[in-house]
Amino acid sequence: MNNTKKKKPLKRYTKAAVKPFVKKGSKLLLSRALNKVGASNPRVKSHVKCGDEVIVISGSSKGKISKVLDVFQDGTIIVEGVNVKTKHKKAYDPGQEGEITKIEAPIYASNVMIWDETAKKASRVGKKTLENGSKVRISKVSGEQLD
C-alpha cells in the first residue's frame, strides 16, 4: 500500500512587510506585520478601510495626511497623493499623441496610521462591541467610533 500524504508547506515568518511567496524547499514566507501568526488559512489583516483619513508614518511622504482610495488583499493600499509615479504612454495611432500621466502606486498598510481629527494626532485602531452585538472600530487616542 502506498500511503502518501500531501505535505503542507512550512510557514516562515519575517518582520518585513512582504507579500506571501513560496521559497526554495517549499517554505511559505509570510509577514508578521500583515498575517496572523499560526492561522491555518493565512490572509492579510488590515486596520484601514477605503475612505479612512490616514497619516503616512514612513517613507518619502512621511507626515502627509490623505484619504485611502483603495485597499488590496495583499496588504497594500493606495493613498491619495502618496507614492506618485510617472507613467509614459506611447502613441499608437497616427493622429494620437503620447502622454505622461501621474498615478498613485500602492504602499504597504503598515506604513500608515489612522488620523484622529479630534486629537490632531495618529492613532491605533481598536475594536469595541456595542449593546446590540455589532463590532465597530474605535480610535485608541480619543475613543471615538470610526465606522
C-alpha positions as CSV (number, residue, x, y, z in Angstrom):
1,M,0.0,0.0,0.0
2,N,1.2,3.4,-0.9
3,N,0.3,5.7,2.0
4,T,1.5,9.1,0.8
5,K,0.1,12.3,2.3
6,K,0.4,15.6,0.7
7,K,2.7,17.8,2.8
8,K,1.7,21.3,3.6
9,P,4.4,23.9,3.0
10,L,6.3,25.0,6.1
11,K,5.5,28.6,7.1
12,R,8.3,31.0,7.9
13,Y,7.5,34.5,9.3
14,T,9.5,37.6,8.6
15,K,9.3,41.0,10.3
16,A,9.3,42.9,7.0
17,A,6.0,43.7,5.2
18,V,6.3,41.3,2.2
19,K,3.8,39.6,0.0
20,P,3.5,35.8,0.7
21,F,5.5,33.7,-1.6
22,V,7.0,30.1,-1.7
23,K,10.8,29.9,-1.3
24,K,13.1,27.1,-2.2
25,G,12.3,23.9,-0.3
26,S,8.6,24.6,-0.4
27,K,8.7,27.1,2.5
28,L,5.9,29.7,2.5
29,L,7.3,33.1,3.6
30,L,4.8,35.3,5.4
31,S,4.9,38.6,7.1
32,R,4.3,39.1,10.8
33,A,3.1,42.6,10.0
34,L,0.4,41.5,7.6
35,N,-0.6,38.0,8.5
36,K,-1.9,36.5,11.7
37,V,0.8,34.0,13.1
38,G,-0.4,30.4,13.3
39,A,-3.5,30.8,11.2
40,S,-4.4,27.8,9.1
41,N,-5.5,30.0,6.2
42,P,-3.2,33.0,6.2
43,R,-4.8,36.1,4.9
44,V,-3.8,39.7,5.2
45,K,-5.2,41.7,8.2
46,S,-5.7,45.4,7.6
47,H,-6.5,48.2,10.0
48,V,-7.6,50.6,7.3
49,K,-10.6,50.8,5.0
50,C,-11.5,52.8,1.9
51,G,-12.3,56.4,2.8
52,D,-10.3,56.5,6.0
53,E,-8.2,59.5,6.8
54,V,-4.6,58.3,7.4
55,I,-1.2,59.8,8.1
56,V,1.9,58.3,6.5
57,I,4.5,57.3,9.2
58,S,7.4,56.2,7.0
59,G,8.8,56.8,3.5
60,S,9.3,59.8,1.4
61,S,5.8,61.1,2.0
62,K,6.2,60.9,5.9
63,G,3.8,63.2,7.7
64,K,1.3,63.6,4.8
65,I,-2.4,63.3,5.7
66,S,-4.6,61.9,3.0
67,K,-7.6,59.6,2.2
68,V,-7.4,55.9,1.4
69,L,-8.6,55.3,-2.2
70,D,-8.3,51.5,-2.4
71,V,-7.3,48.5,-0.2
72,F,-5.9,45.3,-1.7
73,Q,-5.9,41.8,-0.4
74,D,-2.1,41.5,-0.4
75,G,-1.7,44.2,2.3
76,T,-1.1,47.2,0.1
77,I,-3.3,50.3,-0.1
78,I,-3.5,53.3,-2.4
79,V,-3.4,56.7,-0.7
80,E,-4.3,59.9,-2.4
81,G,-1.2,61.9,-3.4
82,V,1.3,59.4,-1.9
83,N,3.8,57.4,-3.9
84,V,3.0,59.2,-7.1
85,K,4.7,57.6,-10.2
86,T,5.0,59.0,-13.7
87,K,3.6,56.8,-16.5
88,H,4.6,57.4,-20.1
89,K,2.0,56.3,-22.7
90,K,3.0,55.7,-26.2
91,A,1.0,57.0,-29.2
92,Y,-0.3,54.0,-31.2
93,D,-2.5,55.7,-33.8
94,P,-1.1,58.3,-36.3
95,G,-3.4,61.1,-35.1
96,Q,-2.9,60.3,-31.4
97,E,-0.3,61.9,-29.2
98,G,1.8,60.3,-26.5
99,E,1.1,61.4,-22.9
100,I,2.7,61.5,-19.5
101,T,0.3,60.7,-16.6
102,K,0.8,60.6,-12.9
103,I,-0.7,57.7,-10.9
104,E,-0.6,56.7,-7.3
105,A,1.2,53.4,-6.7
106,P,0.3,51.1,-3.7
107,I,2.2,51.3,-0.4
108,Y,2.1,48.8,2.5
109,A,-0.7,49.4,5.0
110,S,1.8,49.1,7.8
111,N,3.3,52.4,6.7
112,V,0.2,54.4,7.7
113,M,-1.8,55.1,10.8
114,I,-5.4,56.4,11.3
115,W,-5.6,60.2,11.7
116,D,-7.7,61.2,14.6
117,E,-9.2,64.6,13.7
118,T,-10.3,65.5,17.3
119,A,-6.9,64.8,18.9
120,K,-4.9,66.0,15.8
121,K,-2.6,63.0,16.0
122,A,-2.0,59.5,14.7
123,S,-3.9,56.7,16.4
124,R,-4.1,52.9,16.6
125,V,-7.3,51.1,15.8
126,G,-9.2,49.2,18.4
127,K,-12.5,47.2,18.3
128,K,-15.5,47.6,20.6
129,T,-18.7,45.6,20.8
130,L,-21.9,47.7,21.1
131,E,-25.0,46.8,23.1
132,N,-26.7,45.4,20.0
133,G,-23.9,42.9,19.4
134,S,-22.2,44.7,16.4
135,K,-18.5,45.3,16.4
136,V,-17.1,48.8,15.5
137,R,-13.6,50.2,15.1
138,I,-12.6,52.9,17.6
139,S,-9.7,55.3,17.8
140,K,-7.3,54.4,20.7
141,V,-6.4,58.0,21.3
142,S,-9.8,59.6,21.7
143,G,-12.1,56.5,21.9
144,E,-14.3,57.8,19.1
145,Q,-16.1,55.4,16.7
146,L,-14.5,55.2,13.2
147,D,-17.3,53.3,11.4
